[in-house]
Amino acid sequence: MARNTTEVVTAEFNKIVEGTTIKGDISAAGDIRIDGTVTGNLNVKGKIVLGPSGRIEGDIVCKNAEIQGNVNANIKVEELLSLKATAKVQGEILTNKIAIEPGAKISGSINMDKQMGHLKVDKTDEATKQEAAS
């Protein structure tokens, strides 16, 4: 007799509060809210919420993101990236959908691609590759 089993994955909610600084890469299966500072790469299978006092310096890969704070990173969002009025983003953005409120500041490029390919290689890496090929 076969048993029917259903695997239930409970997505936990992670929170980094204001006044907390983390240096290093973070991987999370659930959602994460950041009101402190993260210096490192984030790989989140759920949603990233960056509060108004939050700051991220490193690359971001996630399913959805809501940005209210400061980001100095390349951002890759599988579904929806929402930039609130207080958001300040510097870096390349690759997303399927984007919502930008008036007042949000962006310095960098935005690429909306359904294929969700890899982020562009920066010019220094490209120059190094060309030199090696010569």
C-alpha positions in Angstrom: 0.0 0.0 0.0 1.5 3.3 -1.1 1.4 6.3 1.2 0.6 9.7 -0.2 3.0 12.2 1.4 3.1 15.9 0.8 6.2 17.7 1.7 5.4 21.0 3.3 8.2 23.6 3.3 7.6 26.3 5.8 9.4 29.5 4.7 10.9 31.2 7.7 11.1 34.9 7.9 14.5 36.3 8.7 15.2 39.8 10.0 18.3 41.9 10.4 17.4 44.9 12.6 18.7 48.4 12.5 22.0 48.8 14.2 23.2 45.3 13.1 26.1 45.0 10.6 26.8 41.7 8.8 29.9 41.1 6.7 29.7 38.0 4.6 27.4 36.2 2.1 23.9 35.3 3.1 21.7 32.5 1.7 18.1 32.1 2.8 15.3 29.7 1.7 12.6 32.1 2.9 12.0 35.8 3.0 14.4 38.3 4.7 13.9 41.9 5.9 17.0 44.0 6.3 16.9 47.2 8.4 20.7 47.0 9.2 23.7 46.8 7.0 24.9 43.8 4.9 28.3 43.8 3.2 28.3 40.7 1.1 26.2 38.8 -1.5 22.6 37.8 -0.8 21.0 34.7 -2.4 17.4 34.5 -1.3 14.8 32.1 -2.7 12.0 34.3 -1.4 11.5 38.0 -1.0 14.0 40.6 0.2 12.6 43.7 1.9 15.2 46.4 2.5 13.8 48.9 5.0 14.5 52.7 4.8 17.4 52.4 7.2 18.8 49.3 5.4 22.0 49.2 3.4 23.3 46.4 1.1 26.8 46.3 -0.5 27.1 43.1 -2.6 25.3 41.3 -5.3 21.6 40.3 -4.8 19.8 37.3 -6.3 16.2 36.7 -5.2 12.7 35.9 -6.4 11.1 39.3 -5.4 12.5 42.4 -3.8 11.1 45.6 -2.2 13.8 48.3 -1.8 13.4 51.3 0.5 17.0 51.8 1.5 20.4 52.1 -0.1 21.8 49.4 -2.4 25.3 49.4 -4.0 25.1 46.1 -5.9 24.1 44.3 -9.0 20.5 43.1 -8.5 18.9 40.0 -10.2 15.2 39.5 -9.4 13.3 36.6 -10.9 9.9 38.2 -10.7 9.1 41.7 -9.4 11.5 44.4 -8.2 9.7 47.3 -6.4 11.7 50.5 -5.7 10.0 52.7 -3.2 10.3 56.5 -3.1 13.2 56.4 -0.5 15.2 53.8 -2.5 18.8 54.6 -3.7 20.2 52.0 -6.0 23.6 52.0 -7.7 24.4 49.0 -9.9 23.0 46.9 -12.7 19.4 45.6 -12.4 18.1 42.5 -14.2 14.5 41.7 -13.5 11.3 40.4 -15.2 9.1 43.2 -13.8 9.9 46.5 -12.1 7.8 49.1 -10.2 9.4 52.5 -9.5 7.8 55.1 -7.2 8.5 58.8 -7.9 11.5 59.8 -5.8 13.5 56.6 -6.2 17.0 57.2 -7.3 18.8 54.8 -9.7 22.4 55.0 -11.0 23.1 52.1 -13.4 21.3 50.1 -16.0 18.0 48.3 -16.0 17.5 45.2 -18.1 14.1 43.5 -18.3 14.6 40.0 -19.7 12.2 37.1 -19.5 15.1 34.7 -20.0 16.7 36.0 -16.8 20.3 35.4 -18.0 23.4 36.1 -16.1 24.3 39.6 -15.0 26.6 41.4 -17.4 30.3 41.0 -16.7 31.8 44.3 -15.7 34.3 46.0 -18.1 37.4 45.1 -16.1 36.6 41.4 -16.2 35.9 41.6 -19.9 39.2 43.3 -20.6 41.0 40.6 -18.6 39.3 37.9 -20.6 40.3 39.5 -23.9 43.9 39.8 -22.8 44.0 36.2 -21.8 42.6 35.1 -25.2 45.3 37.1 -27.0 
